[in-house]
């Protein structure tokens, strides 16, 4: 079953959606990713790990740094051996 909704969006989000071949699929994927993130927070809490906005910011900053080319090449080499 599907349900039709009407939403108000910021201009930048609306512009991005206008470029998508299937707006419903793009929105569904984004909402499901948000739902999974919420689920992950709950799993971590149950394991005794409290997720904070400061911790999220630290990981966003850390993950924004590109993987060094030599480390990426080594990882690909190792994956090639495993397959």
SEDO-414418 format. One record per atom (N, C-alpha, C): residue number from 0; residue in one letter; x negated, y, z negated. Coordinates in Angstrom, 1 decimal. Atoms other than C-alpha are relative to their C-alpha. Example, Ala and Ser with C-alpha at 12.3 -4.5 7.8 and 13.67 -1.06 7.14 Angstrom:
<pt nr="0" rest="A" xx="-0.9" yy="-1.2" zz="0.0"/>
<pt nr="0" rest="A" xx="-12.3" yy="-4.5" zz="-7.8"/>
<pt nr="0" rest="A" xx="-0.9" yy="1.2" zz="0.0"/>
<pt nr="1" rest="S" xx="0.9" yy="-1.1" zz="0.0"/>
<pt nr="1" rest="S" xx="-13.7" yy="-1.1" zz="-7.1"/>
<pt nr="1" rest="S" xx="0.8" yy="1.1" zz="-0.8"/>
***
This chain:
<pt nr="0" rest="X" xx="-0.8" yy="-1.2" zz="0.0"/>
<pt nr="0" rest="X" xx="0.0" yy="0.0" zz="0.0"/>
<pt nr="0" rest="X" xx="-0.9" yy="1.2" zz="0.0"/>
<pt nr="1" rest="X" xx="0.7" yy="-1.3" zz="0.0"/>
<pt nr="1" rest="X" xx="-1.2" yy="3.6" zz="0.6"/>
<pt nr="1" rest="X" xx="1.0" yy="1.1" zz="-0.4"/>
<pt nr="2" rest="X" xx="-0.8" yy="-1.2" zz="0.5"/>
<pt nr="2" rest="X" xx="0.0" yy="6.9" zz="-0.8"/>
<pt nr="2" rest="X" xx="-0.6" yy="1.2" zz="0.6"/>
<pt nr="3" rest="X" xx="0.5" yy="-1.3" zz="-0.5"/>
<pt nr="3" rest="X" xx="-0.3" yy="10.3" zz="0.8"/>
<pt nr="3" rest="X" xx="-0.1" yy="1.0" zz="-1.1"/>
<pt nr="4" rest="X" xx="0.2" yy="-1.0" zz="1.0"/>
<pt nr="4" rest="X" xx="-1.7" yy="13.1" zz="-1.3"/>
<pt nr="4" rest="X" xx="-0.4" yy="1.3" zz="0.7"/>
<pt nr="5" rest="X" xx="0.5" yy="-1.3" zz="-0.5"/>
<pt nr="5" rest="X" xx="-2.3" yy="16.8" zz="-0.7"/>
<pt nr="5" rest="X" xx="-0.9" yy="0.6" zz="-1.1"/>
<pt nr="6" rest="X" xx="0.9" yy="-0.6" zz="1.0"/>
<pt nr="6" rest="X" xx="-5.3" yy="18.4" zz="-2.3"/>
<pt nr="6" rest="X" xx="-0.6" yy="1.3" zz="0.6"/>
<pt nr="7" rest="X" xx="0.7" yy="-1.3" zz="-0.4"/>
<pt nr="7" rest="X" xx="-7.1" yy="21.8" zz="-2.3"/>
<pt nr="7" rest="X" xx="-1.4" yy="-0.3" zz="-0.2"/>
<pt nr="8" rest="X" xx="1.5" yy="0.2" zz="0.0"/>
<pt nr="8" rest="X" xx="-10.8" yy="21.7" zz="-1.5"/>
<pt nr="8" rest="X" xx="-0.8" yy="1.2" zz="0.2"/>
<pt nr="9" rest="X" xx="0.9" yy="-1.1" zz="-0.3"/>
<pt nr="9" rest="X" xx="-13.7" yy="24.1" zz="-1.6"/>
<pt nr="9" rest="X" xx="-0.3" yy="0.0" zz="1.5"/>
<pt nr="10" rest="X" xx="0.3" yy="-0.2" zz="-1.4"/>
<pt nr="10" rest="X" xx="-14.7" yy="25.4" zz="1.9"/>
<pt nr="10" rest="X" xx="-1.0" yy="-1.0" zz="0.5"/>
<pt nr="11" rest="X" xx="1.1" yy="0.8" zz="-0.4"/>
<pt nr="11" rest="X" xx="-17.9" yy="23.4" zz="2.0"/>
<pt nr="11" rest="X" xx="0.4" yy="-1.5" zz="0.1"/>
<pt nr="12" rest="X" xx="-0.5" yy="1.4" zz="0.0"/>
<pt nr="12" rest="X" xx="-16.1" yy="20.1" zz="1.2"/>
<pt nr="12" rest="X" xx="0.9" yy="-0.2" zz="1.2"/>
<pt nr="13" rest="X" xx="-0.9" yy="0.1" zz="-1.2"/>
<pt nr="13" rest="X" xx="-13.4" yy="20.8" zz="3.8"/>
<pt nr="13" rest="X" xx="-0.7" yy="0.0" zz="1.3"/>
<pt nr="14" rest="X" xx="0.8" yy="0.0" zz="-1.2"/>
<pt nr="14" rest="X" xx="-16.0" yy="21.6" zz="6.4"/>
<pt nr="14" rest="X" xx="-0.7" yy="-1.4" zz="0.3"/>
<pt nr="15" rest="X" xx="0.6" yy="1.3" zz="-0.1"/>
<pt nr="15" rest="X" xx="-17.8" yy="18.3" zz="5.7"/>
<pt nr="15" rest="X" xx="1.0" yy="-1.0" zz="0.4"/>
<pt nr="16" rest="X" xx="-1.0" yy="0.9" zz="-0.4"/>
<pt nr="16" rest="X" xx="-14.6" yy="16.4" zz="5.9"/>
<pt nr="16" rest="X" xx="0.5" yy="0.1" zz="1.4"/>
<pt nr="17" rest="X" xx="-0.4" yy="-0.2" zz="-1.4"/>
<pt nr="17" rest="X" xx="-13.7" yy="18.0" zz="9.2"/>
<pt nr="17" rest="X" xx="-1.0" yy="-0.7" zz="1.0"/>
<pt nr="18" rest="X" xx="1.0" yy="0.7" zz="-0.8"/>
<pt nr="18" rest="X" xx="-16.9" yy="16.4" zz="10.6"/>
<pt nr="18" rest="X" xx="0.1" yy="-1.5" zz="0.0"/>
<pt nr="19" rest="X" xx="-0.1" yy="1.4" zz="0.2"/>
<pt nr="19" rest="X" xx="-15.9" yy="12.9" zz="9.5"/>
<pt nr="19" rest="X" xx="0.9" yy="-0.6" zz="1.0"/>
<pt nr="20" rest="X" xx="-0.9" yy="0.6" zz="-1.0"/>
<pt nr="20" rest="X" xx="-14.4" yy="10.5" zz="12.0"/>
<pt nr="20" rest="X" xx="1.2" yy="-0.6" zz="-0.6"/>
<pt nr="21" rest="X" xx="-1.2" yy="0.5" zz="0.7"/>
<pt nr="21" rest="X" xx="-12.0" yy="9.1" zz="9.4"/>
<pt nr="21" rest="X" xx="0.0" yy="0.6" zz="-1.4"/>
<pt nr="22" rest="X" xx="-0.1" yy="-0.8" zz="1.2"/>
<pt nr="22" rest="X" xx="-11.2" yy="11.6" zz="6.6"/>
<pt nr="22" rest="X" xx="0.4" yy="-0.9" zz="-1.2"/>
<pt nr="23" rest="X" xx="-0.5" yy="0.9" zz="1.0"/>
<pt nr="23" rest="X" xx="-9.2" yy="9.0" zz="4.6"/>
<pt nr="23" rest="X" xx="-1.1" yy="-0.9" zz="-0.5"/>
<pt nr="24" rest="X" xx="1.0" yy="0.9" zz="0.4"/>
<pt nr="24" rest="X" xx="-12.1" yy="6.6" zz="4.6"/>
<pt nr="24" rest="X" xx="-1.1" yy="0.7" zz="-0.8"/>
<pt nr="25" rest="X" xx="1.0" yy="-0.8" zz="0.7"/>
<pt nr="25" rest="X" xx="-14.6" yy="9.3" zz="3.6"/>
<pt nr="25" rest="X" xx="0.4" yy="0.3" zz="-1.4"/>
<pt nr="26" rest="X" xx="-0.5" yy="-0.4" zz="1.3"/>
<pt nr="26" rest="X" xx="-12.5" yy="10.4" zz="0.7"/>
<pt nr="26" rest="X" xx="0.1" yy="-1.3" zz="-0.9"/>
<pt nr="27" rest="X" xx="-0.1" yy="1.2" zz="0.8"/>
<pt nr="27" rest="X" xx="-11.8" yy="6.8" zz="-0.4"/>
<pt nr="27" rest="X" xx="-1.4" yy="-0.5" zz="-0.5"/>
<pt nr="28" rest="X" xx="1.3" yy="0.4" zz="0.4"/>
<pt nr="28" rest="X" xx="-15.5" yy="6.0" zz="-0.4"/>
<pt nr="28" rest="X" xx="-0.6" yy="0.9" zz="-1.1"/>
<pt nr="29" rest="X" xx="0.5" yy="-0.9" zz="1.0"/>
<pt nr="29" rest="X" xx="-16.3" yy="9.1" zz="-2.4"/>
<pt nr="29" rest="X" xx="0.7" yy="-0.3" zz="-1.4"/>
<pt nr="30" rest="X" xx="-0.7" yy="0.2" zz="1.2"/>
<pt nr="30" rest="X" xx="-13.6" yy="8.4" zz="-5.0"/>
<pt nr="30" rest="X" xx="-0.4" yy="-1.3" zz="-0.6"/>
<pt nr="31" rest="X" xx="0.4" yy="1.3" zz="0.5"/>
<pt nr="31" rest="X" xx="-14.6" yy="4.7" zz="-5.3"/>
<pt nr="31" rest="X" xx="-1.4" yy="0.1" zz="-0.6"/>
<pt nr="32" rest="X" xx="1.3" yy="-0.2" zz="0.6"/>
<pt nr="32" rest="X" xx="-18.2" yy="5.8" zz="-5.9"/>
<pt nr="32" rest="X" xx="0.0" yy="0.7" zz="-1.3"/>
<pt nr="33" rest="X" xx="-0.2" yy="-0.7" zz="1.2"/>
<pt nr="33" rest="X" xx="-17.1" yy="8.1" zz="-8.6"/>
<pt nr="33" rest="X" xx="0.6" yy="-1.0" zz="-1.1"/>
<pt nr="34" rest="X" xx="-0.6" yy="1.0" zz="0.9"/>
<pt nr="34" rest="X" xx="-15.0" yy="5.3" zz="-10.1"/>
<pt nr="34" rest="X" xx="-1.0" yy="-1.0" zz="-0.5"/>
<pt nr="35" rest="X" xx="1.1" yy="1.0" zz="0.4"/>
<pt nr="35" rest="X" xx="-18.0" yy="2.9" zz="-10.1"/>
<pt nr="35" rest="X" xx="-0.9" yy="0.7" zz="-1.0"/>
<pt nr="36" rest="X" xx="0.9" yy="-0.7" zz="0.9"/>
<pt nr="36" rest="X" xx="-20.1" yy="5.6" zz="-11.8"/>
<pt nr="36" rest="X" xx="0.5" yy="0.1" zz="-1.4"/>
<pt nr="37" rest="X" xx="-0.7" yy="0.0" zz="1.3"/>
<pt nr="37" rest="X" xx="-17.6" yy="5.9" zz="-14.5"/>
<pt nr="37" rest="X" xx="-0.1" yy="-1.4" zz="-0.7"/>
<pt nr="38" rest="X" xx="0.1" yy="1.4" zz="0.5"/>
<pt nr="38" rest="X" xx="-17.6" yy="2.1" zz="-14.9"/>
<pt nr="38" rest="X" xx="-1.4" yy="-0.2" zz="-0.5"/>
<pt nr="39" rest="X" xx="1.4" yy="0.2" zz="0.4"/>
<pt nr="39" rest="X" xx="-21.4" yy="2.1" zz="-15.1"/>
<pt nr="39" rest="X" xx="-0.2" yy="0.7" zz="-1.3"/>
<pt nr="40" rest="X" xx="0.2" yy="-0.7" zz="1.3"/>
<pt nr="40" rest="X" xx="-21.3" yy="4.7" zz="-17.9"/>
<pt nr="40" rest="X" xx="0.6" yy="-0.8" zz="-1.1"/>
<pt nr="41" rest="X" xx="-0.7" yy="0.9" zz="1.1"/>
<pt nr="41" rest="X" xx="-18.9" yy="2.4" zz="-19.9"/>
<pt nr="41" rest="X" xx="-0.9" yy="-1.2" zz="-0.3"/>
<pt nr="42" rest="X" xx="0.8" yy="1.2" zz="0.2"/>
<pt nr="42" rest="X" xx="-21.1" yy="-0.6" zz="-19.3"/>
<pt nr="42" rest="X" xx="-1.3" yy="0.3" zz="-0.8"/>
<pt nr="43" rest="X" xx="1.2" yy="-0.4" zz="0.7"/>
<pt nr="43" rest="X" xx="-24.2" yy="1.3" zz="-20.5"/>
<pt nr="43" rest="X" xx="0.3" yy="0.3" zz="-1.4"/>
<pt nr="44" rest="X" xx="-0.4" yy="-0.3" zz="1.4"/>
<pt nr="44" rest="X" xx="-22.3" yy="2.6" zz="-23.6"/>
<pt nr="44" rest="X" xx="0.1" yy="-1.3" zz="-0.8"/>
<pt nr="45" rest="X" xx="-0.2" yy="1.2" zz="0.7"/>
<pt nr="45" rest="X" xx="-21.3" yy="-0.9" zz="-24.5"/>
<pt nr="45" rest="X" xx="-1.4" yy="-0.7" zz="-0.3"/>
<pt nr="46" rest="X" xx="1.3" yy="0.6" zz="0.2"/>
<pt nr="46" rest="X" xx="-25.0" yy="-1.9" zz="-24.2"/>
<pt nr="46" rest="X" xx="-0.8" yy="0.8" zz="-1.0"/>
<pt nr="47" rest="X" xx="0.7" yy="-0.8" zz="1.0"/>
<pt nr="47" rest="X" xx="-25.9" yy="0.8" zz="-26.7"/>
<pt nr="47" rest="X" xx="-0.8" yy="1.2" zz="0.6"/>
<pt nr="48" rest="X" xx="0.8" yy="-1.1" zz="-0.7"/>
<pt nr="48" rest="X" xx="-27.2" yy="3.4" zz="-24.1"/>
<pt nr="48" rest="X" xx="1.0" yy="1.1" zz="0.2"/>
<pt nr="49" rest="X" xx="-0.9" yy="-1.2" zz="-0.1"/>
<pt nr="49" rest="X" xx="-25.5" yy="6.8" zz="-24.4"/>
<pt nr="49" rest="X" xx="-0.5" yy="0.8" zz="1.2"/>
<pt nr="50" rest="X" xx="0.4" yy="-0.8" zz="-1.2"/>
<pt nr="50" rest="X" xx="-25.5" yy="8.6" zz="-21.0"/>
<pt nr="50" rest="X" xx="0.4" yy="1.4" zz="-0.4"/>
<pt nr="51" rest="X" xx="-0.2" yy="-1.4" zz="0.3"/>
<pt nr="51" rest="X" xx="-25.9" yy="12.3" zz="-21.4"/>
<pt nr="51" rest="X" xx="-0.2" yy="0.8" zz="1.3"/>
<pt nr="52" rest="X" xx="0.3" yy="-0.9" zz="-1.2"/>
<pt nr="52" rest="X" xx="-25.9" yy="15.2" zz="-18.9"/>
<pt nr="52" rest="X" xx="-1.4" yy="0.3" zz="0.2"/>
<pt nr="53" rest="X" xx="1.4" yy="-0.2" zz="-0.1"/>
<pt nr="53" rest="X" xx="-29.5" yy="15.9" zz="-19.8"/>
<pt nr="53" rest="X" xx="-0.7" yy="-1.2" zz="0.6"/>
<pt nr="54" rest="X" xx="0.6" yy="1.2" zz="-0.6"/>
<pt nr="54" rest="X" xx="-30.4" yy="12.3" zz="-19.0"/>
<pt nr="54" rest="X" xx="0.2" yy="-0.1" zz="1.4"/>
<pt nr="55" rest="X" xx="-0.3" yy="0.1" zz="-1.5"/>
<pt nr="55" rest="X" xx="-28.6" yy="12.4" zz="-15.7"/>
<pt nr="55" rest="X" xx="-0.9" yy="1.0" zz="0.7"/>
<pt nr="56" rest="X" xx="0.8" yy="-1.1" zz="-0.7"/>
<pt nr="56" rest="X" xx="-30.4" yy="15.7" zz="-14.8"/>
<pt nr="56" rest="X" xx="-1.5" yy="-0.5" zz="0.1"/>
<pt nr="57" rest="X" xx="1.4" yy="0.5" zz="-0.1"/>
<pt nr="57" rest="X" xx="-33.8" yy="14.1" zz="-15.6"/>
<pt nr="57" rest="X" xx="-0.1" yy="-1.1" zz="1.1"/>
<pt nr="58" rest="X" xx="0.0" yy="1.0" zz="-1.0"/>
<pt nr="58" rest="X" xx="-33.0" yy="11.1" zz="-13.4"/>
<pt nr="58" rest="X" xx="0.2" yy="0.5" zz="1.4"/>
<pt nr="59" rest="X" xx="-0.2" yy="-0.7" zz="-1.3"/>
<pt nr="59" rest="X" xx="-31.7" yy="13.3" zz="-10.6"/>
<pt nr="59" rest="X" xx="-1.3" yy="0.6" zz="0.5"/>
<pt nr="60" rest="X" xx="1.2" yy="-0.6" zz="-0.3"/>
<pt nr="60" rest="X" xx="-34.9" yy="15.2" zz="-10.7"/>
<pt nr="60" rest="X" xx="-1.1" yy="-1.0" zz="0.4"/>
<pt nr="61" rest="X" xx="1.0" yy="1.0" zz="-0.3"/>
<pt nr="61" rest="X" xx="-37.1" yy="12.1" zz="-10.8"/>
<pt nr="61" rest="X" xx="0.3" yy="-0.7" zz="1.3"/>
<pt nr="62" rest="X" xx="-0.4" yy="0.7" zz="-1.2"/>
<pt nr="62" rest="X" xx="-35.1" yy="10.4" zz="-8.0"/>
<pt nr="62" rest="X" xx="-0.1" yy="0.9" zz="1.3"/>
<pt nr="63" rest="X" xx="0.1" yy="-0.9" zz="-1.1"/>
<pt nr="63" rest="X" xx="-35.3" yy="13.5" zz="-5.8"/>
<pt nr="63" rest="X" xx="-1.3" yy="0.0" zz="0.6"/>
<pt nr="64" rest="X" xx="1.3" yy="0.1" zz="-0.5"/>
<pt nr="64" rest="X" xx="-39.0" yy="13.0" zz="-5.4"/>
<pt nr="64" rest="X" xx="-0.1" yy="-1.1" zz="1.0"/>
<pt nr="65" rest="X" xx="0.1" yy="1.1" zz="-1.0"/>
<pt nr="65" rest="X" xx="-39.7" yy="11.0" zz="-2.2"/>
<pt nr="65" rest="X" xx="-1.0" yy="-1.0" zz="-0.5"/>
<pt nr="66" rest="X" xx="1.0" yy="1.1" zz="0.3"/>
<pt nr="66" rest="X" xx="-41.5" yy="7.7" zz="-2.6"/>
<pt nr="66" rest="X" xx="-1.2" yy="0.2" zz="0.9"/>
<pt nr="67" rest="X" xx="1.2" yy="-0.2" zz="-0.8"/>
<pt nr="67" rest="X" xx="-45.1" yy="8.1" zz="-1.6"/>
<pt nr="67" rest="X" xx="-0.1" yy="-1.0" zz="1.2"/>
<pt nr="68" rest="X" xx="0.1" yy="0.8" zz="-1.2"/>
<pt nr="68" rest="X" xx="-45.8" yy="6.7" zz="1.9"/>
<pt nr="68" rest="X" xx="-0.7" yy="-1.3" zz="-0.2"/>
<pt nr="69" rest="X" xx="0.8" yy="1.2" zz="0.2"/>
<pt nr="69" rest="X" xx="-48.4" yy="4.2" zz="0.7"/>
<pt nr="69" rest="X" xx="0.8" yy="-1.0" zz="-0.9"/>
<pt nr="70" rest="X" xx="-0.8" yy="0.9" zz="0.8"/>
<pt nr="70" rest="X" xx="-46.0" yy="2.8" zz="-2.0"/>
<pt nr="70" rest="X" xx="1.1" yy="-0.6" zz="0.8"/>
<pt nr="71" rest="X" xx="-1.1" yy="0.4" zz="-0.9"/>
<pt nr="71" rest="X" xx="-43.2" yy="2.6" zz="0.6"/>
<pt nr="71" rest="X" xx="-0.5" yy="-1.1" zz="0.9"/>
<pt nr="72" rest="X" xx="0.6" yy="1.0" zz="-0.9"/>
<pt nr="72" rest="X" xx="-45.5" yy="0.7" zz="3.0"/>
<pt nr="72" rest="X" xx="-0.3" yy="-1.3" zz="-0.7"/>
<pt nr="73" rest="X" xx="0.3" yy="1.2" zz="0.8"/>
<pt nr="73" rest="X" xx="-46.6" yy="-1.7" zz="0.3"/>
<pt nr="73" rest="X" xx="1.3" yy="-0.7" zz="-0.3"/>
<pt nr="74" rest="X" xx="-1.2" yy="0.7" zz="0.2"/>
<pt nr="74" rest="X" xx="-43.0" yy="-2.4" zz="-0.6"/>
<pt nr="74" rest="X" xx="0.6" yy="-0.7" zz="1.2"/>
<pt nr="75" rest="X" xx="-0.4" yy="0.6" zz="-1.3"/>
<pt nr="75" rest="X" xx="-42.1" yy="-3.1" zz="3.0"/>
<pt nr="75" rest="X" xx="-0.8" yy="-1.2" zz="0.3"/>
<pt nr="76" rest="X" xx="0.9" yy="1.2" zz="-0.3"/>
<pt nr="76" rest="X" xx="-45.1" yy="-5.4" zz="3.3"/>
<pt nr="76" rest="X" xx="0.4" yy="-1.1" zz="-0.9"/>
<pt nr="77" rest="X" xx="-0.3" yy="1.1" zz="0.9"/>
<pt nr="77" rest="X" xx="-44.1" yy="-7.3" zz="0.2"/>
<pt nr="77" rest="X" xx="1.4" yy="-0.6" zz="0.4"/>
<pt nr="78" rest="X" xx="-1.3" yy="0.5" zz="-0.5"/>
<pt nr="78" rest="X" xx="-40.5" yy="-7.6" zz="1.5"/>
<pt nr="78" rest="X" xx="-0.1" yy="-0.9" zz="1.2"/>
<pt nr="79" rest="X" xx="0.2" yy="0.8" zz="-1.2"/>
<pt nr="79" rest="X" xx="-41.8" yy="-8.9" zz="4.8"/>
<pt nr="79" rest="X" xx="-0.5" yy="-1.4" zz="-0.4"/>
<pt nr="80" rest="X" xx="0.5" yy="1.3" zz="0.5"/>
<pt nr="80" rest="X" xx="-43.7" yy="-11.7" zz="2.9"/>
<pt nr="80" rest="X" xx="1.1" yy="-0.8" zz="-0.6"/>
<pt nr="81" rest="X" xx="-1.1" yy="0.7" zz="0.7"/>
<pt nr="81" rest="X" xx="-40.6" yy="-12.6" zz="0.9"/>
<pt nr="81" rest="X" xx="1.0" yy="-0.6" zz="0.9"/>
<pt nr="82" rest="X" xx="-1.1" yy="0.5" zz="-0.9"/>
<pt nr="82" rest="X" xx="-38.4" yy="-13.1" zz="3.9"/>
<pt nr="82" rest="X" xx="-0.5" yy="-1.0" zz="0.9"/>
***
